Amino acid sequence: MAENENIVLLTDDEGNEVEFEHIDTVEMNEEMYVLLLPVKEPDDGVVILKFEEVDGEEILVGVEDDEEAQAVLDLYNLSTEE
């Protein structure tokens, strides 16, 4: 069985590895966001992470602000309607 190129493996805050399907990467307000869907629990919904620079290294962090997350999701939905 061929591996899905859209599957990414991330480590959570507790050190657990979790598989996600990469749905899309979008740019909003000069920030880059990644939309991911948990492979084992897709009913949990889309996870939105944002790239941030910490100590000169780019990391992904969760989007805590509900309005920011909704704006990213709305932008993604608009792009898929075209």
C-alpha positions as semicolon CSV with decimal commas, in nm:
position;residue;x (nm);y (nm);z (nm)
1;M;0,000;0,000;0,000
2;A;0,141;0,339;-0,099
3;E;0,190;0,600;0,171
4;N;-0,024;0,910;0,151
5;E;0,197;1,212;0,085
6;N;-0,052;1,430;0,271
7;I;0,001;1,254;0,605
8;V;0,216;1,439;0,858
9;L;0,330;1,317;1,196
10;L;0,334;1,574;1,477
11;T;0,431;1,546;1,841
12;D;0,187;1,693;2,090
13;D;0,272;1,870;2,417
14;E;0,273;1,537;2,600
15;G;0,523;1,378;2,360
16;N;0,267;1,163;2,176
17;E;0,299;1,127;1,800
18;V;-0,026;1,198;1,615
19;E;-0,095;1,150;1,243
20;F;-0,279;1,421;1,052
21;E;-0,389;1,460;0,693
22;H;-0,266;1,792;0,554
23;I;-0,573;1,959;0,405
24;D;-0,421;2,291;0,297
25;T;-0,186;2,576;0,386
26;V;-0,328;2,927;0,366
27;E;-0,188;3,275;0,412
28;M;-0,382;3,541;0,599
29;N;-0,257;3,877;0,725
30;E;0,102;3,783;0,638
31;E;0,079;3,470;0,857
32;M;0,087;3,109;0,735
33;Y;-0,165;2,857;0,867
34;V;-0,193;2,481;0,821
35;L;-0,526;2,298;0,821
36;L;-0,497;1,938;0,941
37;L;-0,743;1,656;0,997
38;P;-0,664;1,390;1,262
39;V;-0,630;1,054;1,086
40;K;-0,760;0,841;1,375
41;E;-1,032;1,085;1,490
42;P;-1,153;1,276;1,180
43;D;-1,485;1,349;1,352
44;D;-1,291;1,574;1,593
45;G;-1,273;1,823;1,306
46;V;-1,005;2,033;1,144
47;V;-0,708;2,148;1,350
48;I;-0,565;2,489;1,256
49;L;-0,202;2,559;1,337
50;K;0,004;2,871;1,272
51;F;0,374;2,903;1,191
52;E;0,563;3,108;1,451
53;E;0,931;3,176;1,492
54;V;1,073;3,085;1,833
55;D;1,446;3,123;1,903
56;G;1,515;3,144;1,529
57;E;1,326;2,822;1,458
58;E;0,989;2,795;1,286
59;I;0,734;2,590;1,482
60;L;0,363;2,516;1,454
61;V;0,139;2,640;1,734
62;G;-0,231;2,597;1,790
63;V;-0,463;2,885;1,710
64;E;-0,638;2,962;2,038
65;D;-0,845;3,260;1,919
66;D;-1,181;3,133;1,788
67;E;-1,228;3,438;1,562
68;E;-0,883;3,392;1,406
69;A;-0,948;3,019;1,351
70;Q;-1,288;3,092;1,194
71;A;-1,135;3,355;0,964
72;V;-0,875;3,101;0,844
73;L;-1,145;2,840;0,790
74;D;-1,360;3,090;0,600
75;L;-1,064;3,182;0,378
76;Y;-1,002;2,813;0,307
77;N;-1,371;2,758;0,222
78;L;-1,366;3,056;-0,014
79;S;-1,060;2,920;-0,194
80;T;-1,221;2,579;-0,245
81;E;-1,539;2,731;-0,392
82;E;-1,354;2,880;-0,689
